[in-house]
């Protein structure tokens, strides 16, 4: 295939799975990355170009010849370290710049990863800015597909892995609130398949990427305990108590295990889809298949952002 499929972040989490599937289909793949020295498992099978938001003309040039742009770029939470500032507002502005550059470069279609339940009326910045990006893309005048996962799991993910890491190491697991709020995880490789399917289409669409299982938070923790064969005391505590307890773990890891917004997002039932499931991989089965490595190592978000030479795992 002579068409160029450009992926933001092919050396990251979702982008790596997407790139692997595209290469399996003999696609010509280019990645835009701000981590050019991170481990490149694809070697010379892909083009590598800079994802330089500070140089618009370079961004346009890096997108020249692209047929489909797959955007996975985002940040998990607001933070600053070593004079580097990460903010949802900055990530949103960068994404709009990327999409405008794609239009100027003549990109035919944009496939964008958003979030389930994105809304500009949301009380949470994450969801507000995701919705603003969607609305910008809708009005851009380029063929688009927006996919909205609730929470993504896979070998390199943060949430499920670090829950398992905590269960492996702590005799007591604290749940914030009553634990009845829902989560609907989707497997990263299934999401990548949906992205490729969306990239092949030409109709504009917005759809959730919904996994086949929905858990309450309590059920999720119980399932992980069972898979890991760890008998743990599960206690339900006030959210503030759990949040401040997590700061003790942050001191040990140098990371941010949990933010206030993330805790409240989960409690607000925003991490599941109201649409029918459209992927097949069950989290419970995947955990069983990967029990030997699940949660063995802590997944450090801050380190991933600050050390761009190191592979995720």
Secondary structure, 3 states (H helix, E strand, C coil): CCCEEEEECCCCCHHHHHHHHHHHCCCEEEEEECCCCCCCCCHHHEEEEECCCCCHHHHHHHCCCEEEEEECCCCCCCEEECCEEECHHHHHHHHHHHHHHHHHHCCCEEEEECCCCCCCCCCCHHHHHHHHHHHHHHCCCCEEEEEEECEEECCCCCHHHHHHHHHHHCCEEEEECCCCCEECEEEHHHHHHHHHHHHHCCCCEEEEECCCCCEEHHHHHHHHHHHHCCCCEEEEECHHHHHHHHHHHHHHHCCCCCCHHHHHHHHCCCECCCCCCCCCCCHHHHHHHCCCCCCCCCCCHHHHHHCCCCCCC
